[in-house]
Amino acid sequence: MDGVTRRQWMAMAALPVAAGLASYAAAEEGLLPGEPRSRFAPAGAGMARDQLQQAHLPNVPLVTQAGERVRFYDDLVRNRKVVLTFLSTGAVPASTTVTRNLARLQRFFGPRVGDDMFLYSISRTPTRDTPAVLRDWAEQHGAGPGWTFLTGREADVDQLRRALGASSPDPVEDADPVYAIGQLRHGVEPEMRWGNCQALASARVIAHALLLDFGPGRVRPDTVPPWNCSLALAELA
């Protein structure tokens, strides 16, 4: 494999749809007892996974809202199911919409967040969004365990944004934080499966995309099994 281009990255984003539809339908019919079997074998530490990480999941240093220093790939993404979004406290309307969507997803997925899936909100304007600013933002929106807000050096955050495909070839559009804020990436890193959707879409649309990609998971302890995905999604409408 000579490298992973942006075109190949976008092609990979479509993979979860076909595979996920079958698993989701089976779960709805009660054909998948307990935790569903993975649809793809975990990828080893081979060249393809390494190249995907280097091109699109750079191991840049970041800082959490709690002031903890972390590495993006090693500490946050490797071997996890993740949801990646951007925000800027200087672009309040768009950032508020995306953060409220994530808050609804946090309630929808319940204890899965912080267990088998993780939410990461990355500052698009890190010089403005210090850990203290992000901590206040997280508290205002009820962020719980498994949902982390991140900032860092501007060059590192910009490298990450571009690697994740949240940049535009149009300089004017690229300079507008709302462009990156509107992007959402979700993936199952050990299986090298990645998808994307609009972060400004309804929480129901995003939840449906995540269910297709991540599967229904274990039965939530606050529901009577089996968990009915359709009814749960209807609550987000």
PAMARDREN-987120 format. One line per field, with one value per residue (C-alpha): x, y, z; residue number from 1; residue in one letter. Coordinates in Angstrom, 1 decimal. Each point is the difference from the previous one (the first is absolute). Layout:
xx = X, ... .
yy = Y, ... .
zz = Z, ... .
num = NUM, ... .
residu = A, ... .
***
This chain:
xx = 0.0, 1.7, -2.0, -3.5, -1.3, -2.9, -2.1, 0.8, -0.9, -3.4, -0.5, 0.6, -2.6, -2.7, 1.0, -2.1, -3.3, -0.2, 1.4, -1.9, -3.5, 0.1, 1.1, -2.5, -2.9, 1.1, 0.1, -3.5, -1.3, 1.7, 2.4, 3.1, -0.1, 2.2, 3.0, 0.0, 3.0, 2.4, -0.7, 3.7, 3.1, 2.1, 2.9, 3.5, 2.8, 0.7, 1.0, -3.6, -1.1, 3.3, -0.4, -3.6, 1.1, 2.9, -2.1, -3.3, 0.4, 3.2, 1.3, 0.0, 0.2, -3.2, -1.4, -3.3, -2.5, 1.5, 3.5, 1.2, 2.6, -0.8, 1.0, -2.8, 0.6, 1.7, -2.2, -3.4, -0.6, 2.1, -2.2, -3.1, -3.4, 0.1, -2.1, 2.0, -1.4, 1.3, -1.2, 0.9, -1.3, 0.4, -2.6, -2.7, -3.1, 1.6, 2.0, -3.0, -2.0, 2.7, 0.6, -3.7, -0.1, 2.8, -1.7, -3.1, 2.2, 1.6, -3.4, -1.1, 3.0, 0.1, 2.7, 1.5, 1.7, 3.2, -0.2, 0.0, -0.3, 1.6, -1.0, 2.7, -0.7, 3.1, 0.4, 0.2, 1.4, 2.4, 1.6, -3.4, -1.2, 2.2, -0.6, -1.8, -2.3, -0.7, -0.6, -2.7, -1.5, -0.1, -1.7, -2.6, -1.0, 0.1, 3.0, 0.6, 2.6, 1.2, -0.6, 3.2, 0.7, 3.4, 2.3, 3.7, 2.5, -1.5, 2.3, -0.7, -3.8, 0.2, 2.0, -2.7, -2.8, 1.4, 0.9, -3.6, -1.3, -1.5, 1.6, -1.0, 2.1, -1.8, 2.1, -3.0, -2.1, 2.9, 0.5, -3.6, -0.1, -3.6, 1.4, 1.9, -2.8, -2.4, 2.1, -0.4, 2.3, -0.8, 2.0, 1.0, 3.7, 1.2, -2.0, 1.0, -3.7, -0.8, -3.0, -1.2, -3.2, -1.1, 0.5, -2.8, -2.5, -2.6, 1.1, -2.2, 1.8, 3.4, -1.2, -1.2, 3.4, 1.8, -2.3, 0.8, 3.7, 0.4, -2.9, -2.7, 2.5, -0.9, -3.6, -0.2, -0.6, -2.8, -2.2, -1.9, 1.7, 0.0, 0.8, -2.1, 2.2, -2.9, -1.9, 3.2, 0.8, -3.6, 0.7, 2.7, -2.4 .
yy = 0.0, 3.2, 2.3, 1.0, 2.9, 2.2, -1.7, -3.4, 1.4, 1.1, -3.4, -1.7, 2.2, -1.8, -3.4, 0.0, 0.5, -3.2, -2.1, 1.8, -0.3, -3.8, 0.1, 2.6, -1.9, -3.2, 1.8, 1.3, -3.5, -1.3, -2.2, 1.3, -1.1, 2.0, 1.8, -0.4, -1.6, 2.4, 0.3, 0.4, -1.6, 2.5, 1.3, -0.8, 2.4, -0.5, 2.6, 0.9, 0.9, 1.9, 2.0, 0.9, 1.1, 2.1, 1.7, 0.5, -0.6, 1.9, -0.5, 3.7, 1.2, 1.4, 1.3, -1.1, 2.4, -1.4, 1.1, -3.6, -0.3, -2.8, -1.3, -0.1, -3.5, -1.8, 1.2, 0.8, -1.9, -3.2, -3.1, 2.0, 0.9, 3.8, 3.0, 3.1, 3.5, 3.6, 3.0, 3.7, 2.2, 2.8, -1.7, -0.4, -0.9, -2.8, -1.3, 0.1, -2.1, -2.6, -0.2, -0.4, -2.8, -1.7, 0.5, -1.8, -2.8, -0.3, -0.5, -2.3, -2.4, 0.3, -2.1, -0.9, 3.4, -0.5, -3.7, -1.2, 3.4, 3.4, 3.6, 2.6, 3.7, 1.7, 3.8, 1.6, 3.1, -1.3, 3.4, 1.2, -3.3, -0.7, -3.0, 2.2, 1.4, -3.6, -1.2, 2.7, -0.9, -3.7, 0.7, 2.2, -2.9, -2.8, -1.9, -3.2, -2.8, -1.0, 3.4, 2.0, 3.6, 0.7, 2.9, 0.4, 1.9, 1.6, -1.8, -3.4, 0.6, 1.2, -3.1, -2.2, 1.9, -0.4, -3.6, -0.7, 1.6, 3.0, 2.6, 1.6, 0.8, 3.4, 2.3, 2.1, -3.0, -1.7, 3.1, -0.2, -2.2, -1.0, -2.1, -2.4, 0.2, -1.4, -3.2, -3.2, -3.0, -3.4, -3.1, -3.4, 0.5, -3.7, -1.0, 3.1, 0.8, 3.7, 2.0, 3.6, 2.0, 3.5, 1.1, 2.6, -2.7, -1.2, -2.1, -2.8, -0.1, -0.1, -2.7, -2.1, 0.3, -1.0, -3.0, -1.2, 0.4, -1.0, -2.5, 0.0, -1.0, -1.7, 0.4, 3.2, -0.6, 2.6, -1.7, -3.3, -2.2, -0.2, 3.7, 1.1, 2.1, 1.5, 1.1, 1.4, 2.0, 1.3, 1.7, 2.1, 1.3 .
zz = 0.0, -1.2, 2.3, 1.0, -2.1, 0.9, -2.8, 1.6, 3.4, -1.3, -1.6, 3.3, 1.6, -2.0, 1.3, 3.2, -1.8, -1.8, 2.8, 2.6, -1.6, 0.3, 3.7, 0.9, -1.6, 1.7, 3.4, -0.6, -0.6, 3.1, -2.0, 1.8, 3.7, 2.3, -1.5, -3.8, -1.6, -1.7, -3.7, -0.8, 1.5, 2.0, -2.0, 1.1, 0.2, -3.7, -2.5, -1.1, 3.6, 0.6, -3.1, 0.7, 3.5, -1.3, -2.7, 1.7, 3.8, 0.9, 3.5, 0.8, 3.7, 1.4, 3.3, 1.5, 1.7, 3.3, -1.0, -0.7, -2.7, -2.5, -3.4, -2.6, -1.4, 2.9, 2.8, -1.6, -3.2, -0.2, 0.4, 0.7, -1.6, -0.2, -1.0, -1.1, -0.2, 0.1, 1.8, 0.6, 2.8, -2.6, -2.2, 2.6, -2.1, -1.9, 3.0, 2.2, -2.5, -0.4, 3.8, 0.7, -2.6, 1.8, 3.4, -1.4, -1.4, 3.4, 1.6, -2.9, 0.3, 3.8, 1.6, -3.4, 0.0, 1.8, -0.2, -3.6, -1.8, 0.7, -1.0, -0.8, -0.6, -1.4, 0.1, -3.5, 1.6, 2.7, 0.8, 1.1, 1.6, 2.9, 2.3, 2.4, -2.7, -1.3, 3.6, 0.4, -3.4, 0.9, 3.4, -1.6, -2.3, 2.5, -1.4, 1.9, 0.0, -3.4, -1.6, -0.1, -1.2, -1.5, -0.9, -0.6, -2.1, -3.1, -2.4, 1.6, -0.1, -3.6, -1.0, 1.6, -1.6, -3.5, 0.6, 1.0, -3.2, 1.8, -2.3, -3.3, -3.1, 0.0, 2.3, 1.0, 0.8, 1.8, 2.2, 1.2, 3.2, -0.9, -2.9, 2.4, 2.6, -2.5, -0.5, 2.1, -0.4, 1.7, -0.2, 1.4, 0.0, 0.5, -3.1, -2.0, -0.7, -0.2, -0.9, 0.0, 0.3, 0.6, 3.6, -0.5, -1.0, 2.5, 2.9, -1.4, -3.3, 1.8, 2.4, -2.9, -1.8, 3.2, 0.6, -3.5, 0.6, 3.7, 0.3, 2.7, 2.7, 3.3, 1.3, 2.0, 3.7, 0.2, -2.5, -0.2, -2.5, -2.9, -0.7, -2.9, -2.2, -2.0, 3.1, 1.5, -3.2, -0.1, 3.4, -1.7, -2.8 .
num = 1, 2, 3, 4, 5, 6, 7, 8, 9, 10, 11, 12, 13, 14, 15, 16, 17, 18, 19, 20, 21, 22, 23, 24, 25, 26, 27, 28, 29, 30, 31, 32, 33, 34, 35, 36, 37, 38, 39, 40, 41, 42, 43, 44, 45, 46, 47, 48, 49, 50, 51, 52, 53, 54, 55, 56, 57, 58, 59, 60, 61, 62, 63, 64, 65, 66, 67, 68, 69, 70, 71, 72, 73, 74, 75, 76, 77, 78, 79, 80, 81, 82, 83, 84, 85, 86, 87, 88, 89, 90, 91, 92, 93, 94, 95, 96, 97, 98, 99, 100, 101, 102, 103, 104, 105, 106, 107, 108, 109, 110, 111, 112, 113, 114, 115, 116, 117, 118, 119, 120, 121, 122, 123, 124, 125, 126, 127, 128, 129, 130, 131, 132, 133, 134, 135, 136, 137, 138, 139, 140, 141, 142, 143, 144, 145, 146, 147, 148, 149, 150, 151, 152, 153, 154, 155, 156, 157, 158, 159, 160, 161, 162, 163, 164, 165, 166, 167, 168, 169, 170, 171, 172, 173, 174, 175, 176, 177, 178, 179, 180, 181, 182, 183, 184, 185, 186, 187, 188, 189, 190, 191, 192, 193, 194, 195, 196, 197, 198, 199, 200, 201, 202, 203, 204, 205, 206, 207, 208, 209, 210, 211, 212, 213, 214, 215, 216, 217, 218, 219, 220, 221, 222, 223, 224, 225, 226, 227, 228, 229, 230, 231, 232, 233, 234, 235, 236, 237 .
residu = M, D, G, V, T, R, R, Q, W, M, A, M, A, A, L, P, V, A, A, G, L, A, S, Y, A, A, A, E, E, G, L, L, P, G, E, P, R, S, R, F, A, P, A, G, A, G, M, A, R, D, Q, L, Q, Q, A, H, L, P, N, V, P, L, V, T, Q, A, G, E, R, V, R, F, Y, D, D, L, V, R, N, R, K, V, V, L, T, F, L, S, T, G, A, V, P, A, S, T, T, V, T, R, N, L, A, R, L, Q, R, F, F, G, P, R, V, G, D, D, M, F, L, Y, S, I, S, R, T, P, T, R, D, T, P, A, V, L, R, D, W, A, E, Q, H, G, A, G, P, G, W, T, F, L, T, G, R, E, A, D, V, D, Q, L, R, R, A, L, G, A, S, S, P, D, P, V, E, D, A, D, P, V, Y, A, I, G, Q, L, R, H, G, V, E, P, E, M, R, W, G, N, C, Q, A, L, A, S, A, R, V, I, A, H, A, L, L, L, D, F, G, P, G, R, V, R, P, D, T, V, P, P, W, N, C, S, L, A, L, A, E, L, A .
***
